[in-house]
């Protein structure tokens, strides 16, 4: 609304100024001045629209980032899922990120003998960064 008011004010000012100085000898000169001023106001208007669009785009990007869950929240969601089964692996960690998903690895470290160990994977899971939805990779 403010932008429209500014545009109308500029246009009115230019039209009144051109008409008050208008005479036969200056018709072409005044029209050229009017066109030049109109182009300036058009540029200002377009710049304002572009800036608003950029700000709105940045806000949307910030909103998406604020909707993103943290890695620790993703781990917590997987732990909660395992609690429903009555067993929680001793290690649950985010291995890496693929697209909009955390890739979560749930496993145990098992001791074979006195000095040998191996990992026993319980599962690999995608955890959606925005919704928290868990999906088994297997």
N, C-alpha and C positions, 0 to 999 in steps of 0.2 A: 504494500500500500504506500509506503514511504517513497519507494522507487517511482511509482506512477505519479505521485504528487510532484516529485522533483522533475520528472520528465515534462509534465504538463506546465509547470512553472517556467522551465527553460524555454519550452516551445512558445508559450504565451508571451514571454519577455521578447523573444526573437521576432515573433509576428508583429507585436505592437511596435517594436523598435523599427522594423522594416517599413511598416505602413506609415508611421509618423514621418519618416524621412523620404517617403516615396514621392518622386515626381518624374516627369517625362525624361529628363536628361539622366537621372540616376537609376532608372528602372533595372537595367542589366546589372549594375554594380551592387545594388541592394539585394537583388535576388541571389547573386553569387555569395554575398556575405551570409544571407539566410541559409543557403545550402551548406556552406562551410560550417556554420554554427550547428546546424542540424546534424551533420556528420559527427561533430565532436560529441554532441549529446547522445547520439546513437552509440558511439564507442564507449562512453561512460556507462550507458545502460547495459551493453553487452558485457563489459568488464564486471559489473555488479552481478549479473546473472552467472557468469563463469565462476566468480569467487564464491557465491552462495552454493553452487553446484559442487565445487571442490570441498568446501566446508562440510556439506552434507555427506559427500563421499568419505571424508576423513572420519566423520562421526559414525557412519556405518561400519567402517573398518575397525574403529575403536570398540563399537558395540560387539562385533564378532570376536575381537580379542578378549573382551571382558567375559564373553560367554564360554571361552575356552577353559576346560578344567585343567588342573595342574597334574603333573606326573604323579605326585603323592596321592591325589584324589583318585587317579586311575588305578593305582596299586590298591588303595583302600576298597574300591569297588570290587576288584577281583578277590581280595581277601573276604569281603562280605559274601560274595558268591560261594566261595569254598566253605564258609561257616554254615551255609544252608545244607551242605553235604556232610557236615560233621568232621571234616578234615581240612586243615590249612597247611600247605607246604611251608617249610621253614624259610624259603627264599622266594620272594615275588618282587620282580624288578622290571622297569622299563628298559628294554633292550635297545630300541630305536624308534623312529617315527616314520610311518609310511602314509603319505597324503595327510588326511585328517584323522589318522589313527595312531595311538600309541601301540607299539607291539610289546606286549607284556609276557615275560617268561616266568613260569612258576615251576620250581624244582627243589630237590633235596640234594645234599652232598652226602654220599654214603661211603663209609669206611669199609674197604674190602679186607684188608689185612692191617698189620701194624703201621705200615708206611705207604699204603696205596689207597686212593680214593677215586670215586667216579661220581658223575652227576646222574640223577634220576629225574628226568623231566616229567612233570605232571601234565603240563599243557602250555601251549602258546595261544595268546588271545589278542584280538584287536579290541581296543577300547576307543570308541569315537570321542574325539576331543571336545565336541560340542554337545552331544547328547548323553555321553557316558554309557552308551549301549555296548555290551560285551558280546563278542562273537568269537567262537573257537576257530582257530586257524586250521586245525586238523579236520 
